[in-house]
């Protein structure tokens, strides 16, 4: 009789625990659904907020680039003030950017931004002019399109020691000098210059 009471009490406890677990599971599922709704709402707001800003920034970037020129072959000791003096005859210079590497050394080219778009045509006339004894290359600045980087595959370097892909020597080929042995300065007789 006592054994039956214990079994009955255990089954009642198990049912209560099972009901509690079901309630907690239901609460967790409701909370997860609410979180998904909130995240979808936030993502929707973020997309709406980002799209106009992205198009506006792209449009302003194109407008700035239409007033700018690229200047190549700039001397490494050239300062922005000297570049500004060189291009001052074209129009009012808004900004000079001399690109540098990670160590702060100039890369040898610059960008000149003008206030008026008409100054770009005047600046293009200064192509092949000299500054610090170097002939400048002046072209209109192009606008970079995000995500449109030109892909250039790597070419195999013949001096690196690795054979190019696809140059597999068949397993039936064996050197006549033995496995892995290559003659140092020995030419076959048929190619000898003395015969």
C-alpha positions, -999 to 999 in steps of 0.1 A, spaced: 0 0 0 28 24 8 45 16 -25 14 26 -44 11 59 -25 47 67 -34 41 59 -71 10 81 -71 28 110 -54 57 107 -78 34 107 -109 16 138 -95 49 155 -90 60 146 -125 28 159 -140 33 192 -121 69 195 -133 58 187 -168 31 214 -166 56 239 -153 80 231 -181 53 235 -207 44 269 -192 81 280 -192 85 268 -228 54 287 -239 67 319 -222 101 315 -239 85 310 -273 64 341 -269 94 361 -258 114 348 -288 85 358 -312 84 393 -296 122 397 -301 120 386 -337 92 412 -343 113 439 -327 144 430 -346 125 430 -379 111 464 -371 146 478 -362 161 463 -394 133 479 -415 139 513 -399 177 509 -404 173 501 -441 149 531 -446 174 554 -428 205 541 -446 192 541 -482 187 579 -485 220 586 -467 239 562 -490 225 578 -522 231 613 -508 267 605 -499 273 589 -533 258 619 -551 279 643 -530 310 622 -537 303 623 -574 298 661 -572 331 666 -554 349 643 -578 336 663 -608 355 693 -593 387 674 -587 417 663 -607 443 635 -602 479 647 -603 505 619 -609 543 619 -608 544 644 -579 578 648 -564 581 632 -529 595 664 -514 566 685 -527 543 701 -502 505 708 -505 513 746 -506 536 741 -536 509 721 -555 483 747 -546 506 775 -561 511 754 -592 473 750 -598 462 784 -585 461 799 -620 433 774 -629 409 786 -602 402 786 -564 417 755 -548 395 740 -521 417 711 -509 449 693 -518 454 657 -508 488 641 -512 484 603 -505 509 587 -482 518 551 -473 514 536 -438 548 551 -428 538 587 -438 559 587 -469 543 603 -500 531 579 -527 539 603 -556 504 614 -565 479 639 -553 443 651 -557 434 687 -562 398 698 -554 386 731 -569 356 753 -558 343 756 -594 338 727 -618 351 748 -647 386 749 -631 390 712 -639 392 720 -676 419 746 -669 438 722 -648 438 695 -675 458 720 -696 486 717 -671 491 681 -681 529 674 -687 539 707 -669 569 706 -646 569 709 -608 602 703 -589 618 691 -622 592 663 -627 566 662 -655 531 660 -639 503 638 -653 470 656 -648 437 638 -654 401 642 -642 394 623 -610 372 593 -615 346 582 -590 350 549 -573 320 527 -574 317 507 -541 321 469 -547 334 473 -582 370 465 -576 387 452 -607 398 416 -601 433 408 -613 443 372 -607 477 365 -594 502 352 -620 526 325 -610 561 337 -603 586 315 -622 613 324 -596 593 312 -565 601 275 -570 566 262 -571 554 247 -604 524 264 -619 491 246 -615 483 220 -641 520 212 -649 519 176 -635 547 153 -645 533 118 -653 544 91 -629 559 70 -657 586 96 -664 619 88 -649 652 107 -653 679 88 -670 703 99 -643 684 82 -615 657 94 -590 661 130 -582 696 134 -597 701 161 -622 734 167 -639 750 200 -630 769 212 -660 765 183 -684 748 187 -717 736 158 -739 759 150 -768 734 159 -795 732 195 -782 769 199 -778 784 229 -795 816 210 -802 802 184 -826 
